[in-house]
Amino acid sequence: MTNLSSDKSALIESLPIIDEKECGRLIERGVLCGSGCFGVVYQSYWNCQKVAIKLSTHPEMNAKHLLQELLIHVQYSAHPNIVRVLAAGPNVSTDCRFFLMEYADCFSLNEVLHRLPEVSYTLAHAISWTLQVSQAVDYLHRGRSLPLCHGDLKPANMLLFDNGRFVKLTDFGAAGPLIVEHARRPATLVYTAPEIACVKSGSQLRYTEKCDVYSLAISLWEFLARQRPYETPGSGSSAATFWSIFHKRPPKLRNCPPLLQNLMESGWAEEPGSRPSMLQISDLLEFVLQHMLLRGSQLTPLSVPTELPNPAGECRGDGDLEDWLPEQQDI
């Protein structure tokens, strides 16, 4: 995806360019938001607006990896539920080391769910968030020039705006085309479809749109339960973590509407062909939201604080895919 055609090159070259000195000044004035397997994210101010700066921590893969992610952001930013890139540098064609994105003033869904317990929300909010994400991912799946799989759907990659009423999808570091085989990409185990998780790192496989459907079903359960999908071991081997959740699914929720329980169970079905498409999910959730929950009213704003209670930390954890995963035939 990094062999740019002229139209793709024109898209990214239309972005404002920031040199390394200016980026350094922005980071010096900024605050670390989090870190992951490919880089770190800072909050800062640029042109009188709050922005998020994504900076690679792996110089050897700067140009290839960050340029690919930048290109996806720019190509698909026409969708209202995908985060917009505002600037990049130092050279977007050959040496992309960082880019600036719009900042989520209500943080990520992961932070609202698990770090801000005082923020209360309704079933309508949970359905609306899932609906918006499904619409954004369906846009990726049907593609503009190349259908994509996001590859790492989870609450941490879903950002909240407009007092918690609007969701935008971010972090396309694990995204890739649906139509070709490629190596397994880093992702978070508890949200990863079993047909992907059981493939040994480095082996070639073909991602399908049903991989993202699985991840969204697990995320919906997390929105409704407001707890982690699984209790992963706090210590011990990564292999133990893998086997402890590989064949498991989240438990049934008390008082969960049967329609939503059935949707989640079909979404995380072990057989990919048994899972619905993103379009089917969005059509169903839009009907539920508009005709059963809101009924002509508007989603209420959430009371989200302006600061998080604790410093930012690692975005990764025990549940991330690593090189230890077994051969497929060992499952």
N, C-alpha and C positions, 0 to 999 in steps of 0.2 A: 504493500500500500504506500510505500514511501517513494516509489518511482512516479513522480508527479507529472501528470499531463498538463498542458498549457492552461486549461480552465481551472484545475485544482491549484496550480501554482499562482494564478491570478487571484484566487480567493484568499490565500494566506498572505500574499504580498500586498494586499490591500489593507492589512492590519497596520496600525501604528507600530513603529519599531522602537524598542528601548535598548540602550546599550548597557554593558555590564556595570559601568559606574553608577548609572541611574538606578539600576536594579539593586545594587549594593546599598545605595542610600535608602531606598524604599524598605529593604529588609532591616537595616539598622533602626529605622523608625517604627518598624512593625513588631508584631507579636506572633510567636509560633503557635499555629493552630493544631498541627498534628503531623505525624510522619507515617510513612508506609513503606512498602517494599521497593518502590521506584523513586521516592523523593519526599520532600517536605513541603508543607503549605504554610505560608505566613499571611497574616492580616496586616494591611497597611493602607495608606491613602495615596491616590494618584489622581491628578486633575480634579481635586476637591471631592472625590468620591471614595468610599471605602471599597477596597478590592481584595481578592485573594490571589496570592502569588504562588504558583506551583514551580518548584525548583528541583531539578534532578540531582540526586546524590550519587549517581553512577556515571562519571564522566565518559566512560567507554561506550555507554549506550545513549548518551545525550541526543545526538542528532537523529538517530533512527527511531527510538522509542517516543521521545517527546514530540518529534515532528509528526509521527503517526497519530498520536493523541490530539495534537493541535488540529490536524487536518479533519479528524472526525468531528471535533467541536465546531469547526467553522462550516463544514459541509452540512451539518444537521441542525445548526443553530436557528434555522427558520421555524423550528417547532417551539412553541412557547414553553414547553416543559423540559427543555434542554438548556443547560447553563451556557451563557454567551462568553466568548473570549474577547477581551478588550484590547490587548496588545501583546507583543511577544518580542523575543530577542535572543542573542544579539543579531543573528541572521536567520530569518525564518526559512530560507531555502536550503541552506547547507549546514547550519550550526544552531539549531534551536535548543537552548538550555533552560529557558523559563518562559512562562506566559502568565498574563494577568487575566483573571476572570471576575465576573460580578460576584459580590460577597453576599452570602446568605445571612440576612439580618436576624433570622430566627434559628440559626444553626442547622445541624442535620437532624433527621428523624431519630437517629441513634442517640443523640444527645438529649433530645426532648423526651424520648421514651425512658432513658435509663439514668440520666444525670440531672434531670429537672423534674423530680416527682411532684413538685407543686403546680406544674402546668397540667391542667385537666383538659380533656378533650372528649368528644362524643363518638358514637358509632358512625355518625355521618362524616366526621373528620377522617376516621380510619378508612372508610369506603372511598371518600373523595381522594385521599392520598394514593390509594391503590389504583383508582381509576386513572388519575393523571399519569402515574408511572407507566401503567399499561399502554396508554395512548402514546407516550414518548417512545417506548420500546417497540410498539407496533410500527411506528414510523421508521425506526432503525431496521426492523425485520424486512419491511417492504422496500426500503432503500431508495436512494435517489439514483445513483449510478451503481452501487454495490450494496446488497443486503448485508446487514451486520448483526452479530450477536454481541450484546453488551458484555457478558461473561463474568460479571461480578456484581450482580444486583443484590443490594442489602441496604438496610436503613442508613448506614453511614455514608452511602453514596446518593442519598436522596435529601436534597437541601430545601429548607423551608423559607418562604418569603411571605410578605403581606399578612403579618400576624398569624402565621401558621396555616393560612388557607390555600397557599399556592406551593406546589412542589416542582423542583427542577432536578433533573438527573445529571450527575457529573461522574468524573473518574472513568475515562475510557481506556485506561491502561491495559485492561485485559480484553478489550474489544477486538473483534476480528471478523473477517468475511465468513458467511455461512456456506459458501459454495466450494471451498477448497479445504484440503486437509492441512493441518499444521500441528505443531507441538502444543501440548497442554499448557495453558497460561496460568500464572499465579492467581489464586482466588481464595475465598474464605470457605472452609470445608462445610460448615453447617448450612450454607446456602447453596452448595454446589450439587448439581444433579448427579446421581450415582453413576450414570454411564460415563461421566467425565472424571469423577473423583477416583474411580478404580483403575484408571489408565496410568501406567507408569510414567513419571516425568521424563520428557524427551521423546516419548512415543508419538507417532502421528495419529490424529483423530479428526473427525469432522464434527464441529459444533453444529447444533440445530437450534431453531428458535425455541424448541421445547426445553432447552437448558435454562433459558431465562424464565420461562413459565414456572419451572420448579422453584427457582429462587424467589420469584414474586409470591408464590403460594406460602412459602416459609415466612416471608416478610409480613404478609397479611396476618398470619397467625400471631406474629410478634406484636403487630399493631393492636390486635384485639386483646391479647393476653397481657400486654405490657410487661413481658418478661422474656428472657433469652429462650430461644427454641429448645436448647438442650443445656444441661449442666455438664460442661466439659471438664475433665480432670484438671486440677490446678497444678499438678506436678506429674512426673512420669514421662513415658515415651510418647512421641508423636503417634507412633503406631497404635498405642492403647487408645489415644483420642480418636483416631480414625475408626477403629473397630467398635468403639463404644457407641458411635452414632450412625455408622454406615447403613445399617438395616433399620434404624429407628425413624419414627416420624413424631412430630409433636402430639401430645395427648389431646383428646377432645376437650373443648371448652364448655364449661357449664353455662347454660342459657344462651349459647351461640345459636343464632337462627339457622335452621337446617339448610337453607339455601347457601349460606356462607360456608358452613361446615362441608357440604358436598363440593363446593367450588374448591376449597383448599385441598380436600382429599383427592380430587381429580387432578389438581395442579401438581401435586407431589407424587403422583402415581409412579411406580417403579418403571413401567413401560412408557417410553416417551410418546408413542403413538396414542396412548390413552389420555394424554393431557390436552386440554383445550388450547386454542391459539390465543395470542394476545388480543386479537380483534374480538373473539368471542367473549373473553373476559371483560374487555372494556364495554362492549354492548350490554352485557348483563349488569355490570356495576352501574352504568349510567342509568339504566332503567330503575334499579333499586334506589339509587340516590335521589333521582328526580321525582319518582312516582310513589315511593314508599317512605322515604326519610325526610327530604326537604319539602316536597309538595308545594313548590313555588316560592318558598322562603330562601334566604341566603345563609350560607355557612357562617357561623358566628366567629369573630376574631378570637384568637387565643391570647392570653396574657403571658407573654414570653419575656423573661428578663433580658437586659442588654449584655450581661456578662455571665459566663459560666462559673460555677462555684470553685472548680479546681483547675490547675494548669493543664494544658494539652498534653497528651501522651501518645504512645504508639497507636497507630490505627490498626495494627496487626495483632494477632494473638495466637493462642494455642491452636485455634481452629483453622489456621491458614494452610493451604496446600504446600507441601514441601517435597523434596526429592525422595523421601523414604517410602512413598506409596507403593503398594505391591503390584506385581505383574497382573494383568487382567485375568489370566487363567488361574490365578491363585484365589480369586474371589469365590 
